[in-house]
């Protein structure tokens, strides 16, 4: 963990306590704005210099300083200021000493720019209903871009209060964190003053100015006793406000739920949500003014899919969780980012599950969030949940599946261990103790320990401090009379399966909550902890036709389990002949463990293939979805392998899903349950992907009707599947491509627009694929926030991957400088391009080529090499993970391809 001394922080000679910020936003060319900030300071030592953060700001005149000390007041102006681009600081120097113990007010006039980088106080463009180009200006400050908008102490621990004033065109709407307290016209501008904020971190400050409309409602929390009604609004650009209706209703219900669950009233009088046309992240939890990309907030009942609705619900719930966990109580430094994001992910899903129990969100969590976290954390290039961060500029590299999803998975595991009530009470202790302040991971552990009596810090030490997660191996089992004794070992699980002796010796054991069930107690696990590298456990057991035992009940733990041959045989029989003896969660867990053990070389993938080849009785959406996802992954790795083996794997997929097409059909009914709808969507999608002729033909016919104007031909849940199937099997590609482009251009909902953009990547020729990739550069057609989508989908789904994947890497190298300029400021966007260019390959020599490029070995001069290394540094973690993925793919093929080929030949030839 980076100590305070190792972090790049401002000097502690002054502490900001309050800001008066006055800005004159300008959402018109040249997009320059004037600003004045008065920073109120507590002076901690005698000084003649004051440092603050600033980036891409132009300072006007000298800074003015007023000092109050020993009941006397004095003023002076700065004699100079020095800007340091590397540290993103400006130092103002003064002639007279500013004494310790005084209070001071530093006033700075400056000019800022509404940039097009989706960072700071930036501009976002869109077209109105008549095709006219319009702009709004909006903020994205996390992690360290408040300094782009106004000079400030831009660190999470430097909390202060803020008085915000915005001067805008009277025709525009101006929003900030707090409610408006005064509004008047002065010199032709509307001057809007907002109520003082609570004490808060700079990265949570927000502004938005533009032509906006809204819908509103009121949340009425009943608990705690001091809870008050909350004004809730959803803002959009003109013409879209009704698509915010679902999010508006949801927001009210979630605010009421969290107010009761946390036992702390929402501390602000209002909670606004705004859909932004250009937004790098999914959403941002600014206190009282939450910003979203349009796709993450808006839902169109007529044209949006069920999956999209679920995504909106999870995103809104996640951001509202932050209003308490992150905003009210804030991590002390970015090393504890997971504390914000992991917890908000967990309780956000908890809220969505409370409101929509029919969605079974927690079961889906196993095959999505947990699976994603374990996929990344199985790499050597992963990082601990509590990751050392020296500079705020590096934080963007850890907004990933470890911070969000492994963090949430650890919280989920802990909640299952402590029990729901102990967990809730501990969270309440934590929030009340540190409200309006900063905290670290150990503070949460201590609070949960108080509520439960468990040494949480000891229990979770390995889970948050160490990289990776364990593989629990059943070395052998001994069955005697009415018991079974399991001999267990644990070590780190690696995606490459090649842990060295040195790495094994350095790996400290985890405290692993095993939670074991058998056929005797299928729904009531016995709790055991494996806390050393080996151990034995004895549990009740008996022999019968469907005997079995299983570790990690309901997949609440973050570990893989390697079973003995006996246990695999017993599990396989139950899955084949009496599937409901296992919960859905456990069936997903078994599918995921078996697949990933095969992927990593701990077993052969043929074991998993044999397991899923007997899934005819399976009817769980989650299990089938996980199976389909894993099949797609293994088919993707084999992209350069023989046609016979790829065809055989498609046959496996077809055998699972094609027989179900007749059961579900292509038409959706209002009376369908939620589970029936999503099962139908999955079955139809997987059948089409498996080249099932009847599914392909039906989608082709319905596609023609849909693009011909019959919107009823395709339910929103299958529009993307139909468009991609039509392009993949097209015999008139130019014409069909033009039809999908027209759907993209004319789409009235963001969901349909994204569906069309994704579908374009399924074109079946290399020449057309090149045109799709070129679309990403056409900002008149594709929003910058979505430019990575063609890259990502082409990389993973192109029907001609052997040609497309090398081409994407070539284009990434050629365009890298332009991509860096355009997207390095956006949260995670440049990383998305880099991952798309690398991760789908499966050749060791390609991994070496990427590493050499990252190190600038192809550069003509040392200066070019230094520039390359510097630019790659901002995405080095993402690129290293992608390279390791390539090596893992290559190693898998070396180990297991022959086994898979043999299995396929025996089954299907």
FENJONOR-V66057 format. One record per helix or strand of 3 or more residues. SS is the DSSP state (H for helix, E for strand). FROM is the first residue (numbers start at 1). LEN is the number of residues. If there is no record, write none. Layout:
BEGIN
ss-><SS & SS>
from-><FROM & FROM>
len-><LEN & LEN>
END
This chain:
BEGIN
ss-><H & E & E & E & E & E & E & E & E & E & E & H & E & E & E & E & H & E & E & E & H & E & E & H & H & E & H & H & H & H & H & H & E & H & H & E & E & H & E & E & H & E & H & H & H & H & H & H & H & H & H & H & H & H & H & H & H & H & H & H & H & H>
from-><4 & 14 & 32 & 47 & 64 & 72 & 80 & 89 & 103 & 120 & 133 & 146 & 160 & 173 & 180 & 189 & 202 & 207 & 212 & 230 & 241 & 270 & 289 & 294 & 306 & 329 & 334 & 357 & 361 & 392 & 401 & 420 & 437 & 441 & 456 & 470 & 483 & 501 & 516 & 534 & 553 & 559 & 565 & 579 & 584 & 605 & 621 & 643 & 674 & 693 & 711 & 716 & 733 & 750 & 766 & 784 & 788 & 801 & 829 & 844 & 862 & 876>
len-><3 & 11 & 12 & 7 & 6 & 6 & 5 & 10 & 11 & 8 & 8 & 3 & 10 & 4 & 7 & 6 & 3 & 4 & 8 & 8 & 22 & 7 & 5 & 4 & 17 & 3 & 22 & 3 & 17 & 7 & 18 & 15 & 3 & 12 & 10 & 11 & 10 & 6 & 3 & 7 & 3 & 4 & 13 & 3 & 17 & 8 & 17 & 22 & 16 & 15 & 3 & 13 & 14 & 11 & 10 & 3 & 10 & 23 & 10 & 11 & 12 & 33>
END
